[in-house]
Amino acid sequence: MSIGLLNLYSTRNLGDAAIYAALAEMCPEKNAFGVLSESKATEVTGLRLVPRLPACDAYVSVGGEIFNNARQLLMTKRFVGNIAAISRRASQTMLFGQSIPGSCNGLAFGILSTALKRLPAVVVRDINSHARLQAAGVDAELSYDAAFTLAPEPAQIAAAHALLSKLGLSSERLAVISLRGHSHMYSETGDHAERAIASVARRLLARGHQVALIVQADSDYCDSDWTMCKRIRAEIPGIAVIDPIHEPSPVPAWELLAGLLAIANLVVAVRYHTAVLRLAAGRKALILYYANKGKDLCERLGQPGMPLSAAGCEDAITLAEQSASGVFDPEPLARDVLDHFNWALGKLGAAGAMQGLNNVKSPRLVSELAQVQG
């Protein structure tokens, strides 16, 4: 059974790379096709990048927040393209493991909802997205992020230990902090958030931890941790930087990240998949969230956390140190994700049999897209 992944964002955002790896692993043949115009793509086991997507038996609109829309009252070209991708082969397409971001509202959310009503299966990863879609009449299921199925492998752990040894760092003392640069689509990001992250780093250093900023994203879409990383490193002597994207390694970059998050003494997760991969390794993190997806991990899974803008308080340090010894059982979540994925594949098969795998677009959706593009 061949499966195509739609609306890929970047393999150089290692959270997205982890999503692609998880989806490919869940596919019946343990691989999937995808199209991605990206220079220096990182390796994702099971993902076969091709210039043009071949005809597949099923298609998956990948997880993440791909339906961000930066133009209030209007829609970006990228947003319209993502809608078109899921509408082109609607009867064969599922949306899986996504969050519907706050920037997708008004006309944009209305058009997205119309498109999703035509898909045989819609599965989201947070309560807020689920509630919004249900209220809009979309028959959506609630599960978790696909990367919860990615338990760390021995090769990833070994690669992580080797890298720390090379950098002169000790896993027993290491505090890893991920970063999130400013985006006007997330009010929790910005200068105040950077100051809060720097404050956490400085106080952890003062308490005897080896502190490392981790570069989790360096993509071609203005999504890079390096700008913030350089500023904080210049401000705080003694802080380390770990860049799995550019570091030579026997395992793919996202797997090196997963290994590092599994063995670090404590993790302060600003980026969402820092938290997901840490939890998938059976260990807790302090989650400093900037969007509903991170808040959902704290509230639905009972994890320690707070808004990113509030992280400058002393409670953040206390919670971070307490989380170091916290354990988490990811097995029920991984099983739920896999069950939902198999359920969704079954829905695609049933829809294909009933509809002859036709790709007829909704006249209403075509009309609405035409108005937007016009």
C-alpha positions in Angstrom: 0.0 0.0 0.0 1.7 3.2 -1.1 1.1 6.4 1.0 2.0 10.0 0.1 2.6 12.7 2.7 1.0 16.0 1.8 2.0 19.5 2.9 5.5 18.7 4.1 7.2 21.7 5.8 10.8 21.0 6.5 13.2 18.2 7.6 15.4 20.9 9.1 12.9 21.5 11.8 13.6 18.3 13.7 10.2 18.2 15.2 8.6 17.9 11.8 11.3 15.4 10.8 10.2 13.3 13.7 6.6 13.5 12.6 7.5 12.3 9.1 9.6 9.4 10.6 6.7 8.4 12.8 4.2 8.5 10.0 6.4 6.5 7.7 7.0 3.9 10.4 3.2 3.5 10.9 2.6 3.0 7.1 2.0 -0.7 6.1 5.2 -0.8 4.1 7.2 1.3 6.6 7.8 4.1 4.0 6.0 7.0 2.4 6.5 9.4 -0.5 6.8 13.2 -0.1 7.7 16.3 -2.1 9.8 18.9 -0.5 11.8 21.7 -2.1 14.5 22.1 0.6 18.3 22.5 0.3 20.3 20.2 2.5 17.4 18.2 3.8 18.1 16.0 6.8 17.7 12.3 6.6 14.3 10.8 7.6 14.2 7.0 7.6 11.2 5.8 5.6 10.6 9.1 3.8 11.3 9.0 0.1 11.5 12.5 -1.2 10.6 12.7 -4.9 10.2 15.6 -7.4 6.6 14.7 -8.1 4.2 12.7 -5.9 3.3 9.5 -7.6 -0.3 8.1 -7.6 -0.7 6.5 -4.1 -3.3 4.4 -2.5 -3.7 6.9 0.4 -2.5 10.4 1.4 -1.8 11.9 4.8 -1.8 15.6 5.4 1.1 15.7 7.9 1.0 16.9 11.5 2.2 20.2 12.9 0.6 23.6 12.5 0.7 23.8 8.7 -2.5 25.8 8.6 -1.0 28.9 10.1 -2.3 31.9 8.2 -0.3 35.1 8.6 -2.8 37.4 6.7 -5.7 38.3 8.9 -9.0 38.6 7.0 -7.2 37.2 3.9 -5.2 34.1 3.2 -1.5 33.5 2.3 -0.5 31.7 -0.8 0.9 28.9 1.3 -2.3 28.4 3.2 -4.3 28.2 0.0 -1.8 25.7 -1.4 -2.2 23.5 1.7 -6.0 23.6 1.3 -5.7 22.7 -2.3 -3.4 19.7 -1.5 -5.9 18.1 0.8 -8.9 18.9 -1.6 -7.3 17.4 -4.7 -7.7 13.8 -3.6 -10.1 14.3 -0.8 -11.6 10.8 -0.8 -8.1 9.3 -0.4 -6.8 11.8 2.2 -6.7 11.9 5.9 -5.5 14.8 8.2 -3.5 13.3 11.0 -1.9 14.6 14.2 -2.3 18.3 13.5 -3.1 21.3 15.6 -5.3 24.1 14.2 -3.4 27.3 15.1 -4.9 30.4 16.5 -3.8 32.3 13.4 -6.3 30.2 11.4 -9.6 32.0 12.0 -12.4 33.8 10.3 -12.6 33.1 6.6 -9.5 30.9 6.7 -10.9 28.7 9.3 -14.2 28.5 7.5 -12.6 27.3 4.3 -10.4 24.9 6.2 -13.4 23.4 7.9 -15.2 23.1 4.6 -12.3 21.1 3.2 -11.9 18.9 6.2 -15.6 17.9 6.1 -14.9 16.1 2.8 -12.1 14.0 4.2 -12.9 10.5 5.4 -10.8 10.9 8.6 -9.6 13.9 10.6 -7.4 13.3 13.7 -6.0 16.2 15.7 -3.6 16.2 18.6 -4.9 18.8 21.1 -8.3 19.5 22.8 -8.6 23.1 21.6 -8.3 22.0 17.9 -10.7 19.2 18.5 -13.3 21.5 20.1 -13.0 24.1 17.3 -13.4 21.6 14.5 -16.3 19.8 16.3 -18.1 23.2 16.8 -17.6 23.8 13.0 -19.3 20.5 12.2 -16.1 18.6 11.3 -16.2 15.0 12.6 -12.7 15.1 14.1 -11.1 12.5 16.4 -8.7 13.5 19.2 -5.4 11.7 19.7 -1.8 12.8 20.3 1.2 13.8 18.2 2.6 11.1 15.9 6.0 11.3 17.5 4.8 9.7 20.7 5.3 6.4 18.9 9.1 7.1 18.7 10.7 5.4 21.6 14.5 6.1 21.6 16.7 3.3 20.1 20.1 2.2 21.4 21.9 3.7 18.4 20.4 7.1 19.2 21.4 6.9 22.9 25.0 5.8 21.9 25.3 8.7 19.4 24.1 11.2 22.0 26.6 10.0 24.6 29.4 10.2 22.0 28.5 13.7 21.2 28.3 14.9 24.8 31.7 13.3 25.4 33.1 15.2 22.4 31.7 18.4 23.7 32.9 17.8 27.3 29.4 17.6 28.7 28.0 15.1 31.2 24.5 13.7 30.8 24.2 13.6 34.6 24.7 17.3 35.0 23.2 18.5 31.6 20.2 20.8 31.4 19.0 21.2 27.8 16.9 24.2 26.8 15.2 24.5 23.4 14.4 27.9 21.8 11.6 29.5 19.8 12.3 32.7 17.9 9.8 35.5 17.5 6.8 35.0 15.4 3.9 37.5 15.2 1.5 34.5 15.0 2.5 33.6 18.6 2.1 36.3 21.2 4.1 34.4 23.7 7.2 34.8 21.6 9.4 37.9 21.3 11.9 39.8 23.3 10.2 39.1 26.6 10.3 35.4 25.9 14.0 35.5 25.0 14.7 37.3 28.3 12.8 34.6 30.1 14.8 31.8 28.4 18.1 33.6 29.2 17.0 34.0 32.8 16.3 30.3 33.1 19.6 29.4 31.6 21.6 31.8 33.8 20.0 30.6 37.0 20.5 26.9 36.1 24.1 27.6 35.5 24.4 29.4 38.8 22.9 26.3 40.5 25.7 24.0 39.1 24.1 22.6 36.0 25.8 22.3 32.7 23.4 24.2 30.5 23.1 23.7 26.7 20.9 25.5 24.2 19.8 23.1 21.5 19.3 24.0 17.9 16.1 22.2 16.9 15.2 24.2 13.8 17.3 25.8 11.0 15.0 25.6 8.1 14.6 27.5 4.8 11.4 29.1 6.0 12.6 31.8 8.4 12.4 29.2 11.2 15.8 29.0 12.8 17.0 28.9 16.4 20.4 30.2 15.6 19.7 33.9 15.8 18.4 33.7 19.4 21.0 31.1 20.3 23.9 33.4 19.3 22.5 36.3 21.3 22.0 34.3 24.5 25.5 32.6 24.1 27.1 36.1 23.8 25.2 37.2 26.9 25.9 34.2 29.1 29.5 32.9 29.3 29.8 29.2 30.0 26.7 28.2 28.2 27.0 25.4 25.6 25.3 25.0 22.2 24.3 21.7 20.7 23.3 21.6 17.0 22.1 18.1 15.9 21.3 19.4 12.4 24.9 20.2 11.5 26.7 17.8 13.8 28.2 14.7 12.1 26.5 11.7 13.5 25.9 8.0 12.7 22.1 8.6 13.1 19.8 11.1 11.4 19.6 14.6 13.1 16.2 14.1 14.6 17.3 10.8 16.1 20.4 12.4 17.6 18.0 15.0 19.1 15.8 12.2 20.5 18.9 10.5 22.1 20.1 13.8 23.7 16.6 14.5 25.2 16.5 10.9 26.5 19.8 11.1 28.5 19.9 14.7 29.6 19.4 15.2 33.4 16.7 17.8 32.8 15.0 19.4 29.9 13.3 22.8 29.5 11.1 22.4 26.5 10.1 25.5 24.7 9.7 23.8 21.4 6.8 21.4 21.3 8.7 18.4 20.1 11.4 18.9 22.7 8.6 17.9 25.2 7.1 15.2 23.0 10.4 13.4 22.4 11.4 13.7 26.1 8.0 12.2 27.1 8.4 9.5 24.5 11.6 8.5 26.2 9.7 8.0 29.5 10.9 11.2 31.2 9.4 14.5 32.2 10.3 18.0 31.1 9.4 21.5 32.2 7.2 22.8 29.3 7.4 26.5 28.6 4.6 26.8 26.1 3.9 29.5 23.5 0.8 27.9 21.8 -2.2 25.7 22.6 -0.3 22.6 21.6 2.2 22.9 24.4 -0.5 24.0 26.9 -2.4 20.8 26.0 0.6 18.6 27.0 0.6 20.3 30.4 -3.2 20.1 31.0 -4.1 16.8 29.4 -1.1 14.9 30.5 -0.5 16.7 33.8 3.0 17.8 32.9 4.8 20.7 34.7 4.7 23.9 32.7 3.8 27.5 32.3 3.5 30.1 29.6 6.8 31.0 28.0 6.5 34.7 29.0 6.2 33.7 32.7 9.3 31.6 32.7 11.5 34.2 34.4 10.0 33.4 37.8 11.7 31.3 40.4 9.0 28.6 40.1 10.4 27.7 36.7 13.8 26.6 38.2 12.1 24.6 40.9 9.8 22.8 38.5 12.7 22.2 36.1 14.8 20.5 38.8 11.9 18.5 40.1 11.1 17.3 36.6 14.6 15.7 36.2 13.5 12.7 38.3 10.0 12.5 36.9 9.0 9.4 34.9 6.3 9.2 32.3 4.6 6.2 30.6 4.3 6.9 26.8 2.9 3.5 25.9 -0.8 4.4 26.2 -0.3 7.4 24.0 1.7 5.5 21.4 -0.9 2.8 21.3 -3.7 5.5 20.9 -1.8 7.1 18.0 -1.3 3.8 16.2 -4.9 2.8 16.7 -6.1 6.1 15.3 -3.8 5.8 12.4 -5.0 2.4 11.5 -8.6 3.5 12.0 -8.0 6.4 9.6 -6.4 4.1 7.0 -9.4 1.9 7.2 -11.7 4.9 6.7 -9.8 5.8 3.5 -10.2 2.3 2.2 -13.9 2.3 2.8 -14.3 5.7 1.2 -12.3 4.6 -1.8 -14.4 1.5 -2.3 -17.6 3.6 -2.0 -16.6 6.5 -4.2 -14.4 4.7 -6.7 -11.4 6.8 -5.5 -12.7 9.8 -7.5 -11.2 13.2 -6.9 -14.2 15.5 -7.6 -13.9 18.7 -5.8 -16.7 20.4 -3.8 -18.2 23.1 -6.0 -18.5 25.4 -3.0 -14.8 24.9 -2.1 -13.6 25.5 -5.6 -15.7 28.7 -5.7 -14.3 29.9 -2.4 -10.7 29.2 -3.3 -11.2 31.0 -6.6 -12.4 34.1 -4.8 -9.4 34.1 -2.5 -6.9 33.6 -5.3 -8.6 36.2 -7.4 
